[in-house]
Amino acid sequence: MNGRKPQRPTRSGPLDRVLGDRGRGGGFDRLVEGIGERFARAREDRGSRGNKPRGRVAQFNLRNRLILVGGSLGLCAIALVGRALDLQVISNDFYRQQGDARSLREIPIPTSRGMITDRNGEPLAVSTPVESIWGNPKELAKNPERLPELAKALGVSRDELTRKLAQRAGKEFMYLKRRINPDEARKILAHKVPGVFSQREFRRFYPQGEAMAHVLGFTNIDDRGQEGLELAFDHELRGKPGTKRVIRDGAGRIVENVDLVQSAEPGKDLTLTLDRRIQYLTYRELRRALVDTGASSASAVVLDIETGEVLAMANLPTYNPNLLSAGNRDTHRNRAVTDVVEPGSTMKPITVAAALNAGAVKPTTLVNTTPGWMPNGRYRITDTHNNGVLTVTGVITKSSNVGAAKLALPLPNDYYYNFIRGFGYGQKPNSGFPGESSGLLAPPSRWSGTTKATMSYGYGLSATPVQIAMAYAAMANGGRLIQPTFVKGQRNEARQVLEPAVAGEIMRMMQTVTEPGGTAKQAAILGYHVAGKTGTTRKFSATGGYSRKYVSLFAGVVPVEKPRFSMVVVVSEPDPTKKGYYGGSVSGPVFRNVMDGALRLMDVAPDDIETWLAVQAAAEAKRQKQNGGKPSGPVVPVATHTVASPPPIAASALVQGGAR
């Protein structure tokens, strides 16, 4: 060893070179530059060992990536534009239909039902706007916590409301409460329960209430006629609802009215032949008769003799068509056209007319009714007492069953049957009222040996009150029969069923019934000649035969000189302990009171002025006597009964009841 320390190997790494350069001096810039070069050579060395270089290669990859991303976005944009073009232009029908199915709706436009008025234009049935509350079951199902509040507002139990919603869970519409007062509807909507809305509808209102119920009938909750003239003329009255296309939002609210599909056509108005004032008089007097006589039911019909127009038709018991929920279904029947009765002695003028028309007798022909009864097969035909020998006129005046039977028996069966049928018995009146009954009139082939005799005084056949009124109108109209009508302006053709001369004779005979000595003095009207006939029949028993219950009838015409009105009154099952059960005492006063008012209302001139003056003179003399002989003032006509107007019905009845 030479004694010198061994020298360390010279460092040749990047740091050694940097440090060497630093030691040699060259400044900071040179140092930085050297570091950069050294790191670059180091990266190249690593690349030679398998590592990919980064520098320019990284820049090239970024560019490719940008091109790839941009191309992808461009393709997506082209695809979206193409899809949009396909949806909106090429094949948009399907999607439009799907969209419309979710938002576009056709809803009905409600229309008002035509108004019904009486012959003078007074309203009898009108349609008033109301509100109906409806809901969307799907929407309500999302808010079950609001159901108790909604049920309380609707006035129903929560269980009932929940059950109804469950039944319509898949629907988007259901009625919650229909045809109510708009104020009540606003109170329900004020709760702002999601899925609850209202819509406008119409409800029928009948200002005359019970007095007109049987003639007018009523409508159901959908405003369709169910009874009476509402049913008979339903097609004309109800009109045609319209339709409009709207857009609804998800909550069911109407967002936009798109277009009008069909305009609504309101129903046509109907003017009836009825007179509101005479109708009310008839109803009032029937109601009084039921109270006074204790009867179970009653009917009355008033016809215009010259035209056949029905001026009044009333029945009791009755109902209020504005409050149907409170009525008994049995009271809805219009007994005047649907229920039949045996006409009883009201049949005797027709029997006498048949004998006179055949030339078998004259008004002065004598009929022996002694001893007050006659055999009729196994039975007897009896009078209330022995009337002895009567003229043909006397048979009507005294209402003799024996006399009527003796007049009918000689007549040929076919002739007698056809004569009765000519007056409308056994046939529907064809007035246009639904449910008309034709009554019962058996042909001669079905008669027994006693049938004709019993038919002569009103047993063995049946008829409705309107049929009897029509027959009496024919006798007062010179023997011309006109079918009744309820529509003003409608005139049915007259059919001659009796010789005019015979009709005049029958009228004079029936006039004696209401005069002294007749059976219906209580039907007389001061200042007018009244022609009419009483009738009293026994009702059939459920066990067979006749019961001890009676039907009291009176059919009359006034005035006799120029007949204007024909009226029939039928009172069923009067209490014999009150006013008896005879037609003259039970039904006669109803006829008098109604006709007395009707004659004055229609300004019909008196045809018995002499009797009127005599009665007024006697009354004046009595007043002078009570006044010490001093005159008490001018004599003026005095009506036997005050003519009252129908009572008004409260406007609140517009919205009471109505669930029908």
C-alpha positions in Angstrom: 0.0 0.0 0.0 1.4 3.2 -0.8 -0.2 4.9 2.2 -2.7 6.9 0.4 -6.4 6.7 1.2 -8.4 5.0 -1.4 -10.5 7.4 -3.4 -14.3 7.1 -3.5 -15.9 6.4 -6.8 -17.0 9.4 -8.6 -20.8 10.0 -8.3 -22.3 10.1 -11.7 -26.0 10.3 -10.8 -28.2 13.2 -11.6 -27.8 14.7 -8.2 -24.0 14.4 -8.3 -24.0 16.1 -11.6 -26.2 18.8 -10.3 -24.1 19.3 -7.3 -21.0 19.2 -9.4 -22.4 21.9 -11.6 -23.3 23.9 -8.6 -19.9 23.6 -7.3 -18.4 24.8 -10.5 -20.8 27.7 -10.4 -23.3 28.6 -13.1 -26.1 30.3 -11.3 -29.7 29.3 -10.3 -31.0 29.3 -13.8 -28.5 26.8 -14.9 -29.4 24.7 -11.9 -33.0 24.6 -12.9 -32.3 23.8 -16.5 -30.0 21.0 -15.4 -32.7 19.5 -13.2 -35.2 19.6 -16.1 -32.8 17.9 -18.4 -31.8 15.2 -15.9 -35.5 14.4 -15.2 -36.2 14.2 -19.0 -33.3 11.7 -19.5 -34.6 9.7 -16.5 -38.0 9.4 -18.1 -36.4 8.3 -21.4 -34.4 5.6 -19.5 -37.6 4.3 -17.8 -39.3 4.2 -21.3 -36.5 2.0 -22.6 -37.3 -0.4 -19.7 -41.0 -0.9 -20.8 -42.8 2.1 -19.4 -44.8 4.1 -21.9 -43.7 7.7 -22.3 -46.1 10.4 -21.2 -45.3 13.8 -22.7 -46.7 14.0 -26.3 -48.5 10.7 -26.1 -50.7 12.1 -23.3 -51.6 15.1 -25.4 -52.6 12.8 -28.3 -54.9 10.6 -26.1 -56.8 13.7 -24.8 -57.6 14.8 -28.3 -58.9 11.4 -29.2 -61.0 11.3 -26.1 -62.5 14.7 -26.9 -63.4 13.6 -30.4 -65.0 10.4 -29.0 -67.0 12.3 -26.4 -68.1 14.9 -28.9 -69.1 12.3 -31.4 -71.1 10.4 -28.8 -72.9 13.5 -27.8 -73.6 14.4 -31.4 -75.1 10.9 -32.1 -77.3 11.3 -28.9 -78.5 14.7 -30.1 -79.3 13.2 -33.5 -81.2 10.4 -31.9 -83.1 12.7 -29.6 -84.1 15.0 -32.5 -85.2 12.0 -34.5 -87.2 10.6 -31.7 -88.8 14.0 -31.1 -89.6 14.2 -34.8 -91.2 10.7 -34.7 -93.3 11.5 -31.6 -94.5 15.0 -32.7 -94.8 14.7 -36.4 -94.6 11.1 -37.8 -96.5 8.9 -35.3 -98.1 11.4 -32.9 -101.6 10.0 -33.0 -101.1 7.3 -30.5 -99.4 9.6 -27.9 -102.0 12.3 -28.5 -104.7 9.8 -27.7 -102.9 8.7 -24.6 -102.4 12.3 -23.5 -106.1 13.1 -24.2 -107.2 10.0 -22.3 -105.5 11.4 -19.2 -106.6 15.1 -19.4 -109.2 15.7 -22.2 -112.8 15.0 -21.2 -116.2 15.4 -22.7 -118.6 16.6 -20.1 -122.4 17.2 -20.4 -123.9 20.7 -20.4 -127.1 20.5 -18.3 -130.2 22.0 -19.7 -133.3 23.2 -17.9 -136.6 21.2 -18.2 -139.4 23.0 -19.9 -141.8 25.0 -17.7 -145.4 23.8 -17.2 -148.1 26.5 -16.8 -151.8 26.6 -16.4 -154.2 27.9 -19.0 -153.5 31.5 -17.8 -149.7 31.2 -17.8 -149.3 30.7 -14.1 -146.3 28.4 -13.4 -147.1 24.9 -12.2 -143.7 23.3 -12.6 -140.4 25.1 -13.0 -136.7 24.0 -13.0 -134.4 25.8 -10.6 -130.6 25.7 -10.6 -129.0 23.6 -7.8 -125.5 22.2 -7.1 -124.3 18.6 -6.9 -121.2 17.7 -5.0 -119.0 15.1 -6.6 -115.6 13.6 -5.8 -112.6 11.8 -7.3 -112.3 8.5 -5.3 -108.6 8.2 -6.4 -107.8 11.6 -5.0 -109.8 11.1 -1.9 -108.0 7.8 -1.2 -104.8 9.8 -0.9 -106.1 11.8 2.0 -107.9 9.4 4.3 -107.4 11.6 7.3 -109.8 14.2 5.7 -112.7 11.7 5.3 -114.3 12.3 8.8 -114.4 16.0 8.1 -115.9 15.4 4.7 -118.5 12.9 6.0 -119.6 15.4 8.7 -120.0 18.2 6.0 -122.0 15.9 3.8 -124.2 14.8 6.7 -123.4 11.1 6.4 -121.5 8.6 8.5 -117.8 8.0 7.9 -118.4 4.3 7.4 -121.0 5.0 4.7 -118.7 7.4 2.9 -115.8 5.0 3.2 -117.9 2.1 1.8 -119.1 4.2 -1.2 -115.5 5.3 -2.0 -114.3 1.7 -1.7 -117.0 0.6 -4.2 -115.7 3.1 -6.7 -112.0 3.0 -5.9 -111.0 2.6 -9.6 -113.2 5.5 -10.8 -112.5 9.1 -11.1 -116.0 10.4 -10.5 -118.8 9.7 -8.1 -121.7 11.8 -6.7 -121.4 12.7 -3.0 -124.6 14.7 -2.6 -126.9 15.8 -5.4 -129.2 18.7 -6.1 -128.7 20.8 -3.0 -128.9 24.4 -2.1 -126.0 26.4 -3.6 -125.3 27.8 -0.1 -125.0 24.3 1.3 -122.7 23.4 -1.5 -120.4 26.3 -0.8 -120.2 25.3 2.8 -119.0 21.8 1.8 -116.5 23.1 -0.6 -115.2 25.6 2.0 -113.5 22.6 3.7 -111.2 22.4 0.7 -111.0 18.6 0.8 -108.8 17.5 -2.1 -110.8 15.7 -4.8 -114.2 17.3 -3.9 -115.9 19.5 -6.5 -119.4 20.8 -7.5 -121.3 21.0 -10.7 -124.5 22.8 -11.8 -127.7 20.8 -12.2 -131.5 21.6 -12.2 -134.2 20.5 -9.8 -138.0 20.5 -10.4 -140.1 22.7 -8.2 -143.9 22.7 -8.0 -145.4 25.9 -6.6 -148.8 24.4 -6.1 -147.6 21.5 -4.1 -150.2 19.0 -3.0 -153.0 20.6 -5.0 -151.5 19.7 -8.3 -149.5 16.6 -7.4 -151.6 13.9 -9.1 -152.0 15.7 -12.4 -148.4 17.0 -12.8 -146.6 14.0 -11.3 -142.9 14.4 -10.5 -139.4 13.8 -11.9 -136.6 11.7 -10.5 -133.1 12.8 -9.4 -132.0 12.9 -13.0 -134.9 15.2 -13.9 -136.8 12.5 -15.9 -140.6 12.4 -15.6 -141.9 9.5 -13.4 -145.6 10.1 -13.0 -148.4 12.2 -14.4 -148.0 14.7 -17.1 -144.3 14.9 -16.3 -144.1 11.4 -17.6 -146.6 11.7 -20.4 -144.7 14.7 -22.0 -141.2 13.9 -20.7 -139.7 13.8 -24.2 -140.8 17.4 -25.0 -140.1 18.8 -21.6 -136.6 17.5 -20.8 -134.9 18.9 -23.9 -131.4 17.8 -25.0 -128.3 18.2 -22.9 -125.2 19.5 -24.7 -121.6 18.3 -24.6 -118.3 20.3 -24.4 -114.7 19.1 -24.5 -112.5 20.3 -21.7 -109.0 19.7 -20.3 -108.8 18.7 -16.6 -105.8 18.7 -14.4 -104.7 15.9 -12.1 -107.1 17.1 -9.4 -110.1 17.0 -11.7 -110.4 20.8 -12.1 -111.3 22.2 -15.5 -108.2 24.0 -16.9 -109.5 24.9 -20.3 -112.6 24.7 -22.4 -111.4 23.2 -25.7 -114.5 23.3 -27.9 -118.3 22.9 -27.9 -119.3 19.4 -29.2 -123.1 19.9 -29.1 -125.1 22.9 -27.8 -127.8 22.3 -25.2 -131.4 22.6 -26.2 -133.7 23.6 -23.4 -137.0 21.7 -23.0 -140.2 23.0 -24.5 -142.8 24.7 -22.2 -146.1 23.1 -21.8 -149.4 25.0 -21.3 -152.1 22.9 -19.7 -155.9 23.3 -19.8 -155.9 23.4 -16.0 -157.0 26.5 -14.2 -154.9 27.0 -11.1 -157.7 28.7 -9.2 -160.4 26.1 -10.0 -157.9 23.4 -9.2 -157.2 24.8 -5.7 -161.0 25.2 -5.1 -161.5 21.5 -5.9 -158.6 20.4 -3.7 -159.8 22.6 -0.8 -163.3 21.3 -0.9 -162.3 17.7 -1.2 -160.1 18.1 1.8 -162.9 19.7 3.8 -165.2 16.8 2.8 -162.8 14.2 4.0 -162.6 16.0 7.4 -166.4 16.5 7.6 -167.4 13.0 6.5 -164.5 10.9 7.8 -164.0 9.4 4.4 -160.8 7.5 3.4 -160.3 9.0 -0.1 -161.9 11.3 -2.7 -161.6 12.4 -6.3 -163.0 15.1 -8.4 -162.9 16.1 -12.1 -164.0 19.4 -13.8 -164.4 19.5 -17.6 -165.1 22.3 -20.0 -168.2 21.0 -21.8 -167.6 22.6 -25.1 -163.9 21.8 -25.6 -163.4 18.7 -23.4 -160.6 20.5 -21.6 -159.7 19.3 -18.0 -160.0 22.4 -15.8 -159.3 20.6 -12.5 -158.5 17.1 -11.3 -157.8 16.5 -7.6 -157.4 13.5 -5.4 -157.0 12.8 -1.7 -155.0 11.6 0.1 -152.2 13.4 -1.8 -148.5 14.1 -1.4 -146.1 17.0 -1.8 -144.0 16.5 -5.0 -141.4 18.8 -3.5 -140.8 16.4 -0.6 -141.1 13.0 -2.1 -139.1 11.3 0.7 -142.0 12.1 3.1 -144.7 10.6 1.0 -146.4 7.2 0.8 -146.1 5.5 -2.6 -149.8 4.6 -2.6 -150.7 8.3 -2.5 -149.0 8.9 -5.9 -151.9 7.3 -7.8 -154.2 9.6 -9.7 -157.5 7.9 -8.7 -159.5 10.0 -11.0 -158.1 8.2 -14.1 -156.8 4.9 -12.6 -159.3 3.8 -10.0 -162.7 2.5 -11.0 -166.0 2.6 -9.1 -169.5 1.3 -9.9 -171.3 4.5 -11.0 -174.5 3.7 -9.1 -177.4 6.0 -9.7 -175.3 8.4 -11.9 -176.0 5.7 -14.5 -179.8 6.3 -14.5 -179.8 9.3 -16.8 -178.0 7.2 -19.4 -180.5 4.4 -19.0 -183.4 6.9 -19.4 -181.6 8.5 -22.4 -181.3 5.0 -24.0 -185.1 4.4 -23.6 -185.9 7.9 -24.9 -183.5 7.6 -27.9 -185.1 4.3 -28.8 -188.5 5.9 -28.8 -189.8 3.4 -26.2 -190.9 6.2 -23.7 -191.4 9.9 -23.4 -190.6 12.1 -20.4 -194.2 12.0 -19.3 -194.6 8.2 -19.6 -195.8 6.6 -16.3 -193.7 4.0 -14.6 -195.3 2.0 -11.7 -192.6 1.3 -9.0 -195.1 -0.1 -6.5 -194.5 -1.6 -4.0 -190.9 -0.2 -4.0 -189.2 -3.4 -5.0 -189.2 -6.0 -7.8 -187.6 -9.5 -8.2 -184.4 -9.9 -10.1 -183.5 -13.6 -10.2 -182.6 -14.7 -6.6 -182.4 -11.1 -5.5 -184.6 -8.0 -5.2 -184.2 -4.6 -6.7 -185.4 -2.1 -4.0 -185.9 1.6 -3.6 -185.4 3.5 -0.4 -189.2 3.7 -0.1 -192.3 3.1 -2.3 -192.5 5.9 -4.8 -195.7 4.6 -6.4 -196.3 5.7 -10.0 -193.6 8.0 -11.4 -193.1 9.7 -14.7 -189.9 9.0 -16.6 -188.7 12.3 -15.2 -189.7 11.2 -11.7 -187.5 8.1 -12.0 -184.5 10.5 -12.2 -185.9 12.9 -9.7 -186.6 10.3 -7.0 -183.7 8.1 -8.1 -185.8 4.9 -8.4 -183.9 1.7 -9.0 -187.1 -0.1 -9.8 -188.1 2.5 -12.4 -184.7 2.4 -14.1 -184.8 -1.4 -14.3 -188.3 -1.4 -15.8 -187.1 1.1 -18.5 -184.0 -1.0 -19.4 -185.4 -4.5 -19.5 -187.5 -4.0 -22.7 -184.5 -2.7 -24.6 -182.5 -5.1 -26.8 -179.2 -6.2 -25.1 -177.0 -5.2 -28.0 -178.6 -1.8 -28.3 -178.3 -1.1 -24.6 -174.7 -2.2 -24.5 -173.7 -0.2 -27.6 -175.5 2.9 -26.3 -173.6 2.8 -23.0 -170.3 2.1 -24.7 -171.0 5.1 -27.0 -170.7 7.3 -23.9 -167.1 6.1 -23.3 -167.8 3.4 -20.8 -165.5 0.3 -21.2 -163.0 2.3 -23.1 -160.0 4.4 -22.2 -160.7 8.2 -22.4 -157.5 8.7 -24.4 -156.7 11.9 -22.6 -153.0 11.3 -22.9 -152.6 10.7 -19.2 -150.5 7.6 -18.4 -152.1 4.7 -16.6 -155.7 5.4 -17.8 -158.2 2.7 -16.9 -160.9 1.6 -19.4 -163.3 0.5 -16.7 -165.4 -2.6 -17.0 -168.3 -3.1 -19.4 -169.0 -6.7 -20.2 -170.5 -7.5 -23.6 -174.0 -9.1 -23.8 -172.5 -12.5 -24.4 -171.2 -12.5 -20.8 -174.4 -11.2 -19.2 -176.5 -13.2 -16.8 -180.2 -12.9 -16.4 -179.8 -10.1 -13.9 -177.0 -8.1 -15.5 -179.0 -5.7 -17.6 -181.4 -4.8 -14.7 -178.5 -4.1 -12.3 -176.6 -2.1 -14.9 -179.6 0.2 -15.3 -178.9 1.7 -11.9 -175.1 1.5 -11.9 -174.1 -2.0 -10.7 -172.4 -4.7 -12.7 -170.1 -2.2 -14.6 -167.4 0.2 -13.5 -165.9 3.5 -14.6 -163.4 6.1 -13.6 -164.5 9.6 -12.4 -163.2 11.1 -15.6 -165.3 8.7 -17.7 -168.4 9.7 -15.8 -167.6 13.4 -16.2 -167.1 12.9 -19.9 -170.5 11.2 -20.3 -172.3 14.0 -18.5 -170.5 16.6 -20.6 -171.7 14.8 -23.7 -175.3 15.0 -22.5 -174.9 18.7 -21.8 -173.2 19.2 -25.2 -176.1 18.3 -27.3 -175.2 14.6 -27.3 -171.7 15.2 -28.6 -168.9 13.2 -26.9 -165.5 14.8 -26.8 -162.4 13.0 -25.4 -160.8 15.0 -22.6 -157.5 16.8 -23.0 -154.9 18.3 -20.7 -153.1 20.4 -23.3 -154.4 23.9 -24.1 -155.1 24.3 -27.8 -155.6 20.7 -28.5 -159.1 20.0 -29.7 -160.4 16.5 -30.1 -163.2 15.8 -32.6 -166.7 15.5 -31.2 -168.7 12.3 -31.8 -172.5 12.4 -31.8 -173.7 9.7 -29.4 -177.2 11.0 -28.6 -179.9 13.0 -30.4 -179.7 16.7 -29.5 -183.4 16.8 -28.6 -183.1 13.8 -26.3 -180.0 15.4 -24.7 -182.0 18.5 -23.9 -184.8 16.4 -22.3 -182.3 14.6 -20.1 -180.8 17.9 -19.0 -184.2 19.2 -17.9 -184.9 15.9 -16.1 -181.6 16.1 -14.2 -182.4 19.7 -13.3 -185.2 18.4 -11.0 -182.7 16.5 -8.9 -181.3 19.7 -7.4 -184.7 21.4 -7.0 -187.2 20.9 -4.2 -188.3 17.3 -4.1 -185.0 16.0 -5.6 -182.3 14.0 -4.0 -179.5 16.6 -4.3 -180.9 19.9 -3.0 -177.5 20.5 -1.4 -175.9 20.7 -4.8 -178.0 23.7 -5.9 -176.3 27.0 -6.7 -178.0 30.3 -6.2 -178.6 32.1 -9.5 -177.9 29.0 -11.7 -179.9 26.0 -12.8 -178.0 22.9 -12.0 -178.5 19.5 -13.7 -177.1 16.5 -12.0 -177.5 13.1 -10.4 -176.5 11.5 -7.1 -175.1 8.0 -6.7 -174.5 5.7 -3.8 -173.0 2.3 -4.1 -171.6 -0.3 -1.8 -168.0 -1.4 -2.1 -167.0 -5.0 -2.8 -165.8 -7.0 0.2 -162.5 -8.8 0.2 -164.3 -12.0 1.1 -166.8 -11.6 -1.7 -170.1 -9.8 -2.1 -170.8 -6.3 -1.0 -169.6 -4.8 2.3 -171.1 -2.1 4.5 -168.7 0.5 3.1 -170.1 3.0 0.6 -169.0 5.2 -2.2 -170.9 8.5 -2.5 -171.0 10.2 -6.0 -172.5 13.3 -7.5 -172.2 14.2 -11.2 -173.6 17.5 -12.4 -173.6 20.2 -15.1 -174.0 23.9 -14.7 -175.6 26.1 -16.0 -178.4 24.3 -17.7 -179.2 26.9 -20.3 -175.7 27.3 -21.6 -173.7 24.5 -20.1 -170.2 25.4 -19.2 -168.9 22.9 -16.6 -169.2 19.2 -16.0 -168.1 17.9 -12.6 -167.9 14.6 -10.9 -167.2 14.1 -7.2 -166.5 10.7 -5.7 -166.0 10.2 -1.9 -165.0 6.8 -0.7 -166.0 5.2 2.6 -167.6 8.2 4.4 -168.5 7.6 8.1 -172.3 7.1 8.2 -172.5 8.6 11.7 -171.3 12.0 10.5 -173.0 13.2 7.4 -174.4 9.9 6.2 -173.3 8.2 3.1 -175.7 9.3 0.3 -174.2 11.1 -2.6 -176.5 14.2 -2.2 -175.4 14.9 1.3 -171.7 13.9 1.0 -170.6 14.8 -2.5 -173.3 17.4 -3.4 -171.9 20.2 -1.2 -168.4 19.7 -2.8 -169.9 20.2 -6.2 -171.8 23.3 -5.1 -168.9 25.0 -3.5 -166.5 24.3 -6.3 -168.9 25.3 -9.1 -170.1 28.4 -7.3 -166.5 29.6 -7.2 -165.7 28.5 -10.8 -168.7 30.3 -12.2 -167.7 33.5 -10.6 -164.0 33.2 -11.5 -164.9 32.5 -15.2 -167.6 35.2 -15.2 -170.4 32.9 -16.3 -173.7 34.7 -16.5 -176.5 33.4 -14.2 -179.4 31.6 -15.9 -181.8 31.6 -12.9 -181.9 35.3 -12.1 -185.5 35.1 -10.8 -184.6 32.7 -8.0 -181.6 34.8 -7.2 -183.7 38.0 -7.0 -186.4 36.3 -4.9 -183.8 35.0 -2.4 -182.1 38.5 -2.2 -185.5 40.1 -1.7 -186.4 37.8 1.1 -183.0 38.4 2.7 -183.5 42.1 2.4 -186.9 41.9 4.0 -185.5 40.0 6.9 -182.8 42.6 7.4 -185.3 45.4 7.3 -187.4 43.7 9.9 -184.4 43.3 12.1 -183.5 46.9 11.5 -186.9 48.3 12.5 -188.2 48.6 9.0 -185.4 50.8 7.7 -183.6 49.8 4.4 -180.2 48.3 5.0 -178.6 49.3 1.7 -178.6 48.1 -1.9 -179.0 44.4 -2.6 -175.8 42.9 -4.0 -174.9 39.4 -5.0 -173.5 37.3 -2.2 -171.3 34.3 -2.9 -172.2 31.2 -0.9 -168.4 30.7 -0.3 -165.4 32.9 -0.7 -163.2 32.1 -3.6 -159.7 31.8 -2.1 -156.4 31.8 -3.9 -153.9 29.0 -3.5 -151.6 29.6 -0.5 -148.0 30.5 -1.4 -145.2 28.0 -0.9 -142.1 29.1 0.8 -139.1 29.5 -1.3 -137.2 27.3 1.0 -139.1 24.4 -0.5 -137.0 24.8 -3.5 -134.1 23.0 -1.9 -135.8 20.8 0.7 -135.9 17.1 0.0 -135.5 16.2 -3.6 -133.5 12.9 -3.1 -135.3 10.8 -5.5 
